Amino acid sequence: MDKEGIKVDPIPDLKKLHNASLLYTIPSFHNPTGTLMTAQRRNELLNICRKAQLPLVEDDVYRELWLDEKPPKPLKAFDKNGLVLYLGGLSKSLSPGLRIGWVVGPEPAIGHLADIKMQTDYGSSSLSQYAAAEWFSSGLYQKHLVDIRNKLRIRRDFTLKTLNKHFSDLATWEKPSGGFYIWLCLLPSVSLRKLFELALEEGLLLNPGNVYDHQADQYLRISYSYASLSDLEDGLFRLSMLIRKLI
């Protein structure tokens, strides 16, 4: 990946190398990097996957959590060949406990997926589906999204301000335009394992980059979505002190 999303040029060779049957992507506010794939890159990705006959799973569960401006249209919006399975859900924007999501794709694929789901869990809760339908039809969901965006924007900006205060000489990062995460690249070479263990002793639970990619051994995923502002500031300050101690 780069700042525009997935790099498309290596895809045909990687498909052959791994005998890949599909490509999974989170184009809007990617987990863990927070990257928003540009409209041009989305078009390039769809075209190269079409030529390589490589189906796409587009996970757009963070889409509604934009903070600056709406993201580009989904890949699925330009899919004329039934190449894309589009995933959405309420787990990030409303409530994980509802266990409500949806998939858009070619009818035969949806039929197979429905059969698999029925065999796996006999279908989602009728009560949860009814609650979700009420949220959508009443307009409550749109009002909720406005509120959650405002709160996330405050949290993101506060976290960026705190990082500038304590990490200006320790790390680099990009300002996310939505979602939950800041992808922190540590400048000094430190052992993530030692940092993780040291932080755990201090009551701090880290998300090391190598959990997501074995090559991301100098990265941390910082989430600003849940902790209070005071906890965010305290946690980041203490983390900066631990890194300085390791150095």
VOFI-809857 format. One line per 2 residues: number of its first residue (from 1); for each residue x, y, z of N, C-alpha, C. Coordinates in pm, 1 decimal, m for minus. Layout:
NUM) X,Y,Z,X,Y,Z,X,Y,Z | ...
***
This chain:
1) 82.9,m120.4,0.0,0.0,0.0,0.0,85.8,124.6,0.0 | 26.3,235.5,m47.1,87.3,366.2,m32.0,m22.3,461.7,14.9
3) 0.3,591.0,3.5,m96.1,688.1,56.7,m227.7,690.2,m20.3 | m231.1,630.0,m139.9,m354.1,627.6,m219.7,m428.9,495.5,m208.1
5) m372.1,398.4,m134.4,m437.7,269.5,m119.3,m351.2,156.0,m171.7 | m414.4,48.8,m213.6,m342.7,m68.5,m263.7,m265.6,m33.9,m391.6
7) m140.8,m76.5,m398.4,m63.8,m62.9,m521.9,m111.4,m170.2,m620.4 | m149.2,m128.5,m739.0,m214.4,m221.4,m831.0,m116.7,m297.8,m920.6
9) m2.1,m241.0,m949.0,89.6,m304.1,m1045.1,132.6,m445.5,m1005.2 | 158.4,m473.1,m876.9,203.8,m609.4,m840.8,92.3,m714.0,m840.2
11) m32.7,m673.6,m855.3,m144.3,m766.8,m834.0,m140.5,m888.1,m927.5 | m120.6,m872.3,m1059.8,m119.3,m991.6,m1146.7,m12.2,m1093.4,m1108.0
13) 107.5,m1044.9,m1076.0,215.0,m1136.5,m1037.7,186.1,m1203.1,m903.7 | 129.2,m1127.1,m809.6,96.1,m1183.8,m678.8,m14.4,m1288.1,m691.1
15) m107.4,m1262.9,m782.3,m214.7,m1360.0,m805.0,m156.0,m1494.1,m848.6 | m60.4,m1489.4,m942.2,2.4,m1612.5,m990.7,87.6,m1677.1,m882.3
17) 163.1,m1594.5,m809.3,255.1,m1645.6,m707.7,180.9,m1721.9,m598.4 | 66.5,m1667.9,m555.8,m7.2,m1727.3,m444.2,m128.7,m1807.8,m490.5
19) m145.5,m1819.3,m623.4,m263.6,m1887.2,m676.0,m390.2,m1830.1,m611.7 | m397.6,m1698.0,m606.0,m504.1,m1628.0,m532.3,m637.8,m1640.1,m603.9
21) m742.9,m1655.6,m525.4,m877.5,m1667.6,m581.9,m960.8,m1541.9,m560.4 | m914.7,m1451.3,m473.6,m986.1,m1324.2,m455.1,m893.2,m1223.5,m389.3
23) m933.7,m1095.9,m394.7,m860.3,m987.8,m330.2,m954.4,m919.4,m231.2 | m909.0,m906.8,m106.7,m987.1,m841.9,m1.2,m931.9,m701.8,21.7
25) m1020.1,m602.1,29.2,m973.3,m465.6,49.1,m1069.8,m385.4,134.8 | m1014.7,m292.5,211.9,m1092.6,m194.6,288.2,m1055.9,m57.9,229.6
27) m1127.4,m11.7,126.5,m1085.1,109.8,57.8,m1108.9,238.9,136.0 | m1206.6,239.5,225.7,m1240.1,361.0,300.5,m1193.6,348.9,444.7
29) m1089.1,424.8,479.8,m1037.4,432.6,616.4,m990.9,295.3,665.1 | m897.5,245.8,590.6,m840.9,111.3,604.3,m795.9,82.1,747.6
31) m822.0,m37.7,790.5,m772.6,m88.2,917.4,m651.9,m178.0,889.4 | m530.7,m142.6,936.7,m501.9,m48.9,1045.6,m448.6,88.1,1003.9
33) m426.9,113.0,875.8,m351.0,232.3,836.8,m433.0,360.2,832.3 | m566.3,348.8,825.7,m650.9,467.0,813.4,m656.2,526.3,674.2
35) m590.0,462.1,577.3,m579.4,515.3,441.7,m715.2,519.1,371.5 | m741.6,628.4,299.6,m859.0,640.6,214.1,m814.0,626.5,69.3
37) m859.4,519.8,3.4,m822.1,496.9,m135.1,m882.4,604.3,m224.4 | m799.8,662.8,m312.4,m847.4,768.4,m401.2,m939.0,712.3,m509.4
39) m1016.2,800.1,m571.6,m1106.3,757.6,m678.5,m1028.5,698.6,m795.6 | m915.2,760.1,m828.4,m834.3,710.0,m939.0,m780.3,570.3,m909.0
41) m733.2,548.9,m787.0,m678.9,419.5,m750.5,m789.2,312.8,m749.2 | m908.2,351.3,m708.6,m1020.9,257.0,m710.6,m1049.3,211.7,m853.6
43) m1046.1,306.0,m944.5,m1069.4,273.5,m1084.7,m959.2,182.4,m1138.6 | m834.5,213.5,m1103.9,m721.8,131.6,m1147.5,m731.3,m9.6,m1089.8
45) m769.7,m18.9,m962.7,m780.2,m149.1,m896.7,m887.6,m234.8,m961.7 | m1002.0,m174.0,m989.0,m1111.0,m249.5,m1050.3,m1072.1,m297.8,m1189.5
47) m1005.2,m212.3,m1265.2,m964.6,m248.5,m1400.9,m863.0,m362.2,m1401.7 | m764.5,m355.7,m1314.4,m660.5,m458.3,m1316.1,m714.4,m591.1,m1263.2
49) m808.1,m586.6,m1169.0,m869.6,m710.6,m1120.5,m961.4,m771.3,m1227.3 | m1023.8,m685.5,m1305.9,m1107.0,m735.4,m1415.6,m1020.4,m807.0,m1519.0
51) m906.6,m746.0,m1553.5,m816.5,m808.0,m1651.2,m756.1,m938.0,m1597.4 | m728.4,m940.5,m1466.9,m668.3,m1059.7,m1405.8,m772.8,m1163.1,m1367.1
53) m901.7,m1129.0,m1389.4,m1013.3,m1217.4,m1350.3,m1002.2,m1254.3,m1202.5 | m979.0,m1151.8,m1121.5,m962.3,m1168.5,m977.9,m1078.3,m1101.1,m905.4
55) m1170.3,m1178.2,m847.5,m1283.1,m1118.5,m775.2,m1236.6,m1035.9,m655.1 | m1319.4,m935.8,m619.4,m1287.4,m846.8,m508.7,m1391.4,m859.7,m398.9
57) m1344.5,m860.3,m273.8,m1432.4,m842.4,m159.4,m1405.9,m702.1,m106.3 | m1505.1,m614.3,m119.6,m1491.5,m474.8,m76.8,m1558.3,m457.3,59.2
59) m1476.5,m444.6,163.4,m1526.3,m426.8,299.2,m1536.7,m276.9,326.0 | m1659.2,m225.1,328.2,m1680.5,m80.9,340.4,m1746.6,m44.8,473.5
61) m1711.4,m117.5,578.0,m1779.8,m103.4,705.8,m1747.2,29.3,775.2 | m1636.3,95.3,736.3,m1600.2,224.3,795.7,m1649.9,343.1,712.6
63) m1716.5,317.8,604.2,m1747.0,420.7,505.7,m1817.4,543.7,563.7 | m1915.7,520.9,650.8,m1996.4,631.5,702.6,m1922.3,714.7,807.0
65) m1800.8,672.6,844.6,m1727.9,742.2,950.2,m1628.9,843.6,892.4 | m1670.6,912.4,784.2,m1585.4,1016.8,726.5,m1592.7,1140.8,815.2
67) m1480.4,1211.1,825.3,m1472.8,1325.2,916.3,m1449.2,1457.2,844.9 | m1393.3,1453.9,726.2,m1364.4,1577.3,652.5,m1454.8,1592.1,530.8
69) m1462.1,1490.6,448.5,m1552.0,1490.1,333.2,m1584.8,1346.2,296.0 | m1695.5,1330.1,224.0,m1739.3,1195.6,189.2,m1633.2,1125.1,104.5
71) m1615.4,996.1,125.8,m1518.1,920.5,44.7,m1568.8,902.1,m97.0 | m1480.8,864.7,m190.1,m1524.9,833.4,m327.4,m1626.7,719.9,m327.6
73) m1696.6,707.8,m439.2,m1796.5,601.5,m450.9,m1729.4,464.4,m436.1 | m1804.6,366.6,m386.4,m1748.2,232.3,m371.3,m1706.0,172.9,m505.2
75) m1615.1,77.3,m499.5,m1577.3,1.1,m618.4,m1700.9,m62.5,m681.3 | m1791.7,m108.2,m597.6,m1911.7,m176.4,m645.1,m1995.3,m87.7,m735.4
77) m1988.8,43.6,m714.8,m2069.2,135.9,m794.8,m2030.7,132.9,m942.3 | m1908.8,87.0,m971.9,m1860.4,84.9,m1110.2,m1839.2,m57.8,m1161.7
79) m1889.0,m154.4,m1087.0,m1870.1,m295.1,m1121.7,m1976.3,m338.5,m1222.7 | m1935.2,m357.0,m1346.2,m2027.8,m397.1,m1452.7,m2020.9,m546.1,m1483.7
81) m1929.6,m616.8,m1415.8,m1905.9,m757.2,m1449.7,m1933.9,m853.3,m1334.2 | m1996.9,m803.4,m1228.3,m2024.1,m891.0,m1114.2,m1898.6,m938.8,m1046.1
83) m1794.6,m854.2,m1045.4,m1664.4,m892.6,m991.6,m1651.9,m864.6,m842.0 | m1737.0,m774.6,m790.6,m1720.7,m724.1,m654.7,m1831.8,m774.6,m562.5
85) m1790.9,m828.3,m448.7,m1882.9,m852.5,m337.3,m1865.4,m737.0,m238.7 | m1972.8,m663.3,m216.3,m1966.5,m541.6,m134.1,m2022.2,m569.9,5.1
87) m1942.5,m539.9,108.6,m1982.9,m563.6,246.0,m2004.9,m431.9,319.5 | m2114.5,m423.7,394.4,m2141.5,m310.9,482.5,m2193.3,m362.6,614.5
89) m2209.2,m273.1,711.0,m2258.4,m319.3,840.1,m2272.2,m207.4,940.5 | m2327.2,m243.0,1056.5,m2351.0,m146.8,1163.7,m2253.0,m163.5,1279.4
91) m2158.1,m255.8,1266.3,m2070.9,m287.8,1379.5,m1979.7,m171.8,1418.5 | m1939.1,m88.9,1322.3,m1848.4,22.1,1352.1,m1922.5,152.9,1376.2
93) m2036.1,170.0,1310.8,m2105.4,297.9,1316.9,m2215.4,304.1,1422.6 | m2268.7,188.5,1463.0,m2381.1,189.3,1557.1,m2357.1,97.8,1677.1
95) m2349.9,m33.7,1652.3,m2334.8,m126.2,1764.5,m2284.3,m262.1,1716.7 | m2168.3,m306.1,1766.0,m2121.1,m440.2,1731.4,m2218.3,m548.8,1777.1
97) m2286.8,m523.7,1889.6,m2374.6,m624.2,1947.1,m2495.6,m657.9,1862.1 | m2533.1,m568.6,1770.7,m2646.7,m598.3,1682.9,m2614.9,m711.4,1586.2
99) m2488.9,m726.5,1551.4,m2445.1,m831.4,1458.0,m2519.1,m820.4,1324.4 | m2534.3,m697.3,1275.8,m2606.3,m675.7,1150.8,m2510.6,m623.3,1044.0
101) m2506.7,m692.5,931.5,m2429.7,m647.5,816.7,m2503.0,m687.1,690.4 | m2447.6,m653.0,574.9,m2511.9,m686.1,448.4,m2407.5,m707.2,340.0
103) m2447.9,m775.1,237.1,m2358.8,m801.7,125.3,m2435.7,m778.2,m4.0 | m2369.6,m714.8,m100.6,m2427.1,m689.3,m232.7,m2339.1,m758.4,m335.4
105) m2399.0,m839.2,m421.1,m2321.3,m910.0,m521.1,m2410.3,m979.5,m621.1 | m2351.4,m1054.6,m713.8,m2429.4,m1128.0,m813.0,m2523.9,m1227.1,m744.4
107) m2641.9,m1245.0,m802.4,m2743.7,m1327.9,m738.6,m2697.4,m1469.8,m708.0 | m2625.5,m1537.7,m798.2,m2579.7,m1674.5,m765.3,m2488.1,m1677.5,m642.7
109) m2398.0,m1577.5,m632.6,m2306.7,m1572.4,m518.3,m2383.6,m1547.0,m388.9 | m2480.4,m1457.4,m395.5,m2560.6,m1427.9,m276.8,m2638.7,m1551.3,m233.2
111) m2689.9,m1627.0,m329.6,m2762.8,m1749.4,m297.5,m2675.9,m1848.9,m223.4 | m2552.0,m1867.3,m271.4,m2459.0,m1959.4,m205.1,m2425.2,m1910.9,m64.3
113) m2400.5,m1779.3,m51.1,m2366.1,m1725.0,79.8,m2481.7,m1739.5,177.8 | m2604.3,m1721.1,127.9,m2721.5,m1736.9,214.1,m2733.3,m1880.7,264.5
115) m2704.7,m1977.0,176.2,m2707.9,m2117.8,217.8,m2603.5,m2145.3,325.7 | m2482.2,m2092.6,305.5,m2375.3,m2113.8,403.1,m2412.4,m2052.3,537.6
117) m2468.6,m1931.3,532.9,m2507.1,m1865.7,658.4,m2615.2,m1945.7,731.0 | m2712.2,m1994.9,656.4,m2819.6,m2072.4,719.0,m2763.6,m2198.5,786.4
119) m2666.4,m2262.1,721.5,m2607.1,m2382.2,778.6,m2517.5,m2350.6,899.2 | m2468.2,m2225.1,903.4,m2374.2,m2187.5,1009.4,m2445.5,m2140.3,1135.6
121) m2542.5,m2048.1,1120.9,m2604.0,m1989.7,1241.1,m2755.5,m1973.1,1230.6 | m2816.5,m2033.1,1128.0,m2963.2,m2029.8,1109.3,m3018.0,m1889.1,1085.8
123) m2931.2,m1793.9,1051.0,m2978.4,m1658.9,1019.1,m2961.8,m1562.5,1135.1 | m2953.9,m1433.9,1102.1,m2936.5,m1330.3,1204.7,m3063.6,m1312.6,1286.4
125) m3048.1,m1255.5,1403.4,m3160.7,m1231.2,1493.3,m3268.8,m1146.6,1427.1 | m3392.0,m1194.6,1430.8,m3503.8,m1117.9,1374.3,m3522.8,m986.8,1449.8
127) m3502.8,m991.0,1581.7,m3518.9,m870.2,1662.7,m3414.7,m764.8,1625.1 | m3289.3,m808.5,1605.3,m3183.0,m714.9,1565.3,m3212.3,m656.0,1427.7
129) m3259.2,m739.2,1335.5,m3291.6,m689.6,1201.9,m3407.4,m589.0,1207.0 | m3504.4,m617.1,1291.9,m3617.8,m524.8,1306.9,m3569.6,m390.4,1364.0
131) m3481.8,m396.4,1464.7,m3428.7,m273.3,1524.4,m3350.3,m192.5,1420.4 | m3269.0,m261.9,1341.2,m3191.1,m192.9,1237.9,m3283.0,m129.4,1135.0
133) m3388.0,m201.1,1093.3,m3483.2,m147.4,995.4,m3551.2,m21.7,1048.8 | m3583.1,m21.3,1178.3,m3645.0,96.8,1239.6,m3549.0,216.0,1239.3
135) m3423.3,190.5,1270.4,m3323.5,297.3,1269.8,m3312.2,359.8,1131.0 | m3308.5,274.8,1028.6,m3296.5,325.9,891.4,m3420.4,403.3,848.7
137) m3537.3,345.5,868.4,m3661.1,403.5,814.8,m3704.6,529.2,889.6 | m3666.6,540.9,1017.3,m3710.5,655.3,1098.1,m3621.9,778.0,1081.9
139) m3504.0,760.7,1022.6,m3409.0,871.0,1011.3,m3315.2,882.7,1130.2 | m3335.1,798.1,1231.1,m3249.9,803.5,1349.9,m3104.5,771.3,1317.3
141) m3084.4,681.6,1220.9,m2948.5,641.4,1188.6,m2868.5,757.8,1130.6 | m2930.1,835.1,1041.4,m2860.7,950.2,983.2,m2828.0,1055.0,1088.9
143) m2920.4,1076.5,1182.7,m2893.1,1170.6,1292.2,m2778.5,1119.2,1379.2 | m2779.6,989.8,1403.1,m2673.7,928.7,1482.6,m2537.9,945.1,1414.9
145) m2533.1,929.1,1282.1,m2407.3,942.1,1209.5,m2349.7,1082.7,1220.9 | m2436.2,1183.0,1215.4,m2389.7,1321.2,1231.7,m2325.8,1338.6,1368.9
147) m2390.9,1282.7,1470.6,m2340.5,1294.0,1607.7,m2208.7,1219.0,1624.2 | m2202.1,1097.0,1570.9,m2081.1,1016.2,1589.7,m1963.1,1076.1,1513.8
149) m1989.6,1136.4,1397.5,m1881.9,1202.1,1323.3,m1826.7,1321.2,1401.6 | m1916.6,1399.0,1459.6,m1871.7,1514.9,1537.5,m1785.3,1471.8,1654.9
151) m1826.5,1365.5,1723.1,m1749.9,1317.9,1838.5,m1615.9,1257.5,1796.4 | m1617.2,1182.0,1686.1,m1492.2,1122.9,1637.6,m1394.8,1230.7,1590.1
153) m1448.6,1337.2,1530.2,m1363.1,1446.4,1482.2,m1291.0,1512.1,1599.8 | m1364.0,1534.0,1709.6,m1302.5,1590.9,1830.0,m1192.9,1499.9,1881.8
155) m1219.1,1369.7,1884.1,m1122.5,1273.0,1934.6,m999.7,1265.2,1844.7 | m1024.0,1262.9,1713.0,m910.5,1256.8,1620.1,m820.6,1378.5,1637.1
157) m881.2,1497.3,1638.2,m802.1,1619.7,1646.8,m727.5,1628.1,1779.3 | m791.3,1581.9,1886.4,m725.3,1581.5,2017.7,m606.2,1486.0,2016.8
159) m624.7,1369.5,1955.9,m516.4,1270.2,1950.5,m399.9,1322.2,1867.4 | m429.4,1386.3,1755.5,m322.9,1443.8,1672.6,m247.2,1552.2,1748.6
161) m320.1,1634.7,1823.0,m256.5,1739.0,1903.5,m166.1,1677.0,2009.5 | m213.6,1568.8,2072.3,m134.5,1500.6,2174.9,m11.0,1435.2,2114.5
163) m25.6,1376.2,1997.1,90.1,1317.3,1929.1,193.8,1423.3,1895.1 | 148.9,1537.7,1847.3,241.5,1646.6,1816.6,317.3,1690.6,1941.0
165) 251.5,1681.8,2054.4,311.7,1725.3,2180.5,416.5,1627.0,2231.1 | 388.6,1497.2,2219.2,475.2,1397.2,2282.3,555.5,1310.1,2185.9
167) 518.5,1309.3,2057.1,582.0,1215.5,1963.5,649.0,1283.6,1844.9 | 664.1,1413.9,1847.2,716.6,1484.9,1730.5,855.5,1436.5,1690.4
169) 934.3,1390.9,1788.0,1068.8,1340.8,1758.2,1076.6,1188.7,1764.1 | 961.8,1123.5,1786.2,961.6,978.1,1802.8,895.1,903.7,1688.6
171) 807.5,971.0,1612.9,727.7,898.6,1513.8,678.0,992.7,1405.4 | 630.5,931.9,1297.0,560.4,1004.9,1192.2,423.0,941.9,1174.3
173) 330.5,1018.8,1119.4,194.3,970.9,1099.4,123.1,1061.1,1000.1 | 11.5,1010.0,947.1,m73.7,1087.5,858.7,m203.4,1121.3,931.3
175) m263.2,1232.6,895.9,m393.0,1270.2,951.9,m502.2,1189.5,883.1 | m571.5,1101.7,955.5,m677.9,1023.1,891.5,m798.8,1111.4,863.3
177) m864.3,1087.6,751.5,m982.6,1166.7,716.5,m1111.0,1096.5,756.2 | m1098.5,986.8,832.9,m1214.5,914.9,881.8,m1172.1,788.7,953.8
179) m1269.9,714.5,1001.5,m1240.7,589.2,1070.3,m1194.7,609.4,1212.5 | m1122.5,509.4,1264.6,m1084.8,504.9,1406.1,m935.8,518.1,1432.5
181) m850.9,506.9,1328.3,m711.5,471.9,1354.3,m610.2,571.8,1299.8 | m497.7,579.0,1372.7,m378.3,649.7,1327.3,m265.9,545.8,1323.3
183) m197.2,539.0,1210.6,m91.1,440.5,1187.3,41.1,508.4,1218.4 | 97.3,477.0,1334.4,213.6,546.3,1387.3,340.5,472.7,1346.8
185) 430.2,541.5,1278.5,559.1,482.8,1239.5,667.6,534.7,1333.4 | 725.1,445.5,1412.8,827.7,485.1,1508.7,958.8,513.7,1436.4
187) 1021.0,624.3,1472.0,1147.8,662.3,1409.2,1266.4,588.6,1470.2 | 1277.1,581.7,1603.5,1388.0,502.1,1659.6,1359.6,353.5,1643.4
189) 1464.5,276.2,1626.0,1448.7,131.7,1613.0,1433.7,70.1,1751.7 | 1314.4,20.1,1779.9,1288.6,m42.6,1909.2,1225.1,m179.6,1886.2
191) 1238.1,m266.0,1981.5,1175.6,m397.4,1975.7,1029.0,m383.4,2014.0 | 938.6,m416.0,1920.8,796.4,m407.2,1951.0,757.8,m504.8,2061.9
193) 822.2,m619.9,2063.7,792.0,m717.3,2169.5,827.3,m660.3,2306.7 | 947.2,m600.9,2318.2,987.3,m541.6,2445.8,894.9,m426.1,2483.2
195) 860.4,m344.5,2384.0,771.2,m231.5,2409.7,633.9,m280.0,2454.1 | 583.3,m384.8,2386.7,452.7,m440.8,2422.6,454.3,m492.2,2566.6
197) 558.2,m568.2,2602.9,565.4,m625.8,2737.5,582.1,m517.5,2842.7 | 663.7,m417.3,2812.8,685.1,m307.1,2906.4,556.2,m228.3,2926.0
199) 485.4,m204.1,2816.2,359.6,m130.7,2824.7,255.1,m208.9,2903.0 | 251.5,m340.4,2881.5,153.6,m424.8,2950.6,175.8,m419.4,3101.7
201) 301.9,m416.3,3143.9,333.1,m405.1,3286.2,282.1,m273.5,3343.8 | 273.1,m172.2,3256.0,226.8,m40.8,3299.6,76.2,m21.5,3278.1
203) 8.3,m128.3,3237.9,m136.6,m118.5,3218.8,m177.8,m61.1,3085.7 | m87.9,m62.7,2987.7,m118.6,m13.1,2853.2,m120.4,m130.5,2755.6
205) m229.3,m145.1,2681.6,m238.9,m252.4,2581.8,m216.6,m193.0,2443.4 | m112.7,m239.2,2374.7,m75.5,m186.0,2243.2,m124.1,m276.6,2131.5
207) m139.8,m217.2,2014.0,m166.3,m291.2,1891.1,m43.6,m277.5,1801.3 | 54.3,m366.5,1813.1,175.8,m356.8,1731.3,143.8,m379.2,1583.5
209) 218.0,m311.3,1498.4,194.3,m322.7,1355.5,213.7,m461.9,1301.6 | 305.8,m540.1,1361.7,333.1,m673.5,1308.1,221.1,m773.0,1336.2
211) 119.3,m732.5,1411.8,m1.6,m813.9,1424.1,m75.7,m816.5,1290.2 | m65.3,m705.5,1215.1,m137.1,m690.3,1088.6,m50.5,m724.2,967.9
213) 78.4,m699.3,978.8,171.8,m723.3,868.4,308.1,m752.0,930.0 | 363.6,m868.8,898.8,489.6,m908.2,962.6,603.7,m812.5,929.6
215) 587.6,m731.9,824.3,692.5,m636.7,787.6,677.0,m502.9,860.3 | 563.2,m480.8,924.8,536.4,m352.2,991.2,587.6,m356.2,1134.7
217) 718.0,m381.0,1148.9,773.3,m401.0,1282.2,816.8,m270.8,1348.9 | 785.8,m156.5,1288.1,812.5,m27.0,1351.2,685.3,57.1,1358.5
219) 570.2,m11.5,1356.1,442.0,59.7,1355.3,356.2,22.8,1475.4 | 271.7,118.2,1515.6,168.3,95.4,1615.2,36.7,148.4,1560.6
221) m71.5,77.1,1587.8,m204.3,128.0,1553.2,m263.1,197.0,1674.7 | m288.1,326.8,1659.8,m346.9,405.4,1768.0,m494.9,425.8,1737.3
223) m580.9,389.1,1830.4,m725.2,408.9,1813.4,m772.3,522.6,1902.7 | m849.1,614.9,1845.4,m902.4,728.0,1922.2,m1053.7,717.7,1942.4
225) m1110.1,599.6,1917.3,m1256.1,588.5,1910.4,m1323.8,566.0,2044.9 | m1253.7,512.2,2142.7,m1323.9,465.2,2262.3,m1278.5,533.3,2391.8
227) m1149.5,540.7,2413.6,m1098.3,593.1,2540.6,m1138.6,739.0,2559.9 | m1149.9,780.2,2685.7,m1179.1,920.7,2715.5,m1060.7,1006.7,2672.9
229) m1083.1,1135.9,2656.7,m975.6,1225.7,2615.9,m863.6,1226.4,2719.5 | m899.9,1222.0,2845.9,m796.5,1221.8,2949.9,m714.8,1093.4,2945.5
231) m781.3,980.0,2919.9,m708.7,853.3,2907.7,m620.0,851.3,2784.2 | m669.0,909.8,2674.7,m588.0,918.1,2553.1,m460.3,996.8,2579.2
233) m474.3,1111.4,2643.4,m356.8,1194.3,2669.7,m261.2,1124.9,2765.2 | m315.5,1066.5,2872.0,m231.5,997.8,2969.5,m161.8,877.6,2906.5
235) m236.4,797.8,2830.2,m180.5,678.5,2769.2,m70.4,710.6,2669.3 | m93.2,812.4,2585.6,7.1,848.1,2485.5,132.3,907.6,2550.0
237) 111.8,987.3,2654.8,228.1,1042.1,2725.4,311.1,929.6,2786.4 | 246.0,835.6,2854.0,316.6,724.2,2916.9,384.4,636.0,2812.5
239) 318.4,617.8,2699.0,379.1,540.3,2590.7,505.5,609.2,2539.3 | 500.9,740.2,2523.3,619.6,813.0,2475.9,734.9,798.0,2573.8
241) 703.3,796.3,2704.0,806.7,778.5,2805.2,868.7,638.5,2798.7 | 784.9,537.6,2773.2,835.1,401.4,2761.1,927.4,386.6,2640.5
243) 890.0,449.8,2529.0,975.2,444.9,2409.6,1108.8,512.0,2437.3 | 1105.7,626.0,2503.8,1229.9,695.2,2537.9,1315.7,610.1,2631.6
245) 1251.3,538.4,2721.4,1323.2,449.0,2810.8,1393.1,337.5,2734.1 | 1323.6,281.5,2634.4,1382.7,175.0,2552.4,1499.6,227.7,2470.1
247) 1485.7,349.7,2419.4,1594.1,408.7,2341.4,1722.0,423.6,2426.9
***
